């Protein structure tokens, strides 16, 4: 689950919000921070996220990635296994 977004970061520009849950990265289901970054590193030029918002609605956000961006999206995670398990089929 997203705990925070750094101001002016790529995540901020993608309009990600606190309390949202990233369920897919570039088409790959993710269940923790490690699988998030593994999926992100598979396509270093583009980032497409499937996000479960705080209202339970799924939305998609995307942006091009530039050198160094994939480790600096500006997302602060908190691991909540229960939420990830219930959101990912």
N, C-alpha and C positions, 0 to 999 in steps of 0.2 A: 504494500500500500504506500502511496506517496505521502510522506510526512511534511515535506516542504519543497519549495521551488526557489532557486536562487534568482534574484532580480536580474533582468536583462540577459538571462541565460537562454540557450536554445529551447529548453523546456518551458520557460516563461513565454517565449515568442510563439510556442505551439499551444499556448493557453491551457497547459496542464494545471490541475489544481490539487490542493491538499485534500486527502481522503479518497481520491480516485485510485483505481486499481488497474495497472497495466496487465492485460491478459495475454496479448500477443505482441511480438516484435518481429516485423518483417515476415509475417505469416506463421511464426513459430510460437506455440504455447509456452509461456514462461510461468514459473512458480516461485522464483526467488531472484535475488539480485544477481547471482552467478549466471543463471540461465538467461536473464535479461541481457547481460553484457555479452554472453556467448552468441546469442541470436543477433544482437546488434553488430557484432564484429564480422558476421558472415557477409554483410553488404556494407562496405565502408563508405559508399557514396550516398546512401539514402536511408532514412529512418521512417518506417511506417508503424505506428502503434495502434493497437486496438485497446480502448480504455473503457472500463466500467465506471461511469460517473457516480456521484453520491446519490443520485436518484434511481440507480439501477439500470440506467440506459447505456447501451453500447454506442460508442462513437469512435471515429477514426481520425487521427492526426498524423501529419507527415511533414517532412522537410528534408532538404538536401543536407548532407553532412560534409564538412570540410576537414582538412587535416587537423587532427587533435580533438575534433568535436566528439567522437564516439566515447571518449572517457570523461568528457566535460559537458554533459547535457544539462547539468544543474538540477538533477533530481535527488532528493534526499529520501531514502526508503526507510520504512519500518516493516519488519517481517511479521506478518500476521498469517500464519499457516492456515488457520480456519477460513479466513476470507479468501485466500488464494485457492484453497481446495474447493470451496463452494462455488467459485466463479469459473474455474476451469473444468471443462468436461473431459 
